[in-house]
Amino acid sequence: MKLPIYLYGHPVLRETSQEITADYEGLAQLIDDMFETMYFSEGVGLAAPQIGRNIKLIVIDASPLEESFPECAGWKKALINPTLEVLDGPVETRSEACLSLPGLSEDVKRVEHVRLTWLDEKFEQHSEEFSGFLARIIQHEYDHLIGKVYMDHVSGIRRQLNRGKLNNIITGRTRPSYPVRYAPRKK
C-alpha cells in the first residue's frame, strides 16, 4: 500500500524516533509498504518519520544508483533501530534531495565514511562500515530519525534563498506526484 509522505513543516519530521521490538504490530507489512511508497515516489531511501511514524526504521534501495556509484550495487535493506557513527575521512559536497522536500535539492557537506549497526527483519544484528555515496544515503535517512532534514546542513544563506520554496511546501502550494501529508494549518 502506498503511504502518504509527510512534507517539510510537519512536526513529525522534527521528533526523535523511538526503538521498536520484534513484536511491533504489522512490522513486515509496514516494511513492504515503505518500499512500495519509496519506489512509487522514485526515492532510494525512506525513513519512518516520513510516513508519520516516529520509530527507528529505514528502508533503502540504492541499486538504481549503481552505475554512477558502484558501492550502491544490490544494496537493498530494511534497517531497524540503526545507530550511526560518522568516521574520520574527507568531507565531500554533493547534491541531496528528499521526498519530504519535493522540488528542492542542495549541496550538502558530509563525511562519507560511516559505521552502521542495525537489526534486520529477523532482528539479527549487523555492523558494517560504508563509504561514498551509500554512506551519504545512510546519513541522510538516519537524520530523519533524529529530527533533522538535509536542509539543516546547508548554510543559512542557502536556506534563506530557498525560503519561498520551503514556504510553498509548508502551505501546501507544492503538489508532488505522490501522496503526501502537509503540515497542520495554524489557527
Secondary structure, DSSP 8 states (H G I E B T S, - for coil): ----EE-TT-GGGGS--B---TT-TTHHHHHHHHHHHHHHTT-SEEEGGGGT--BSEEEEE-GGGTTT-GGGTT-EEEEEEEEEEE-S--EEEEEEE-TTSTT-EEEEEEE-EEEEEEE-TT--EEEEEEEHHHHHHHHHHHHHHTT--GGGGS-HHHHHHTHHHHHHHHTT----SS-EE------
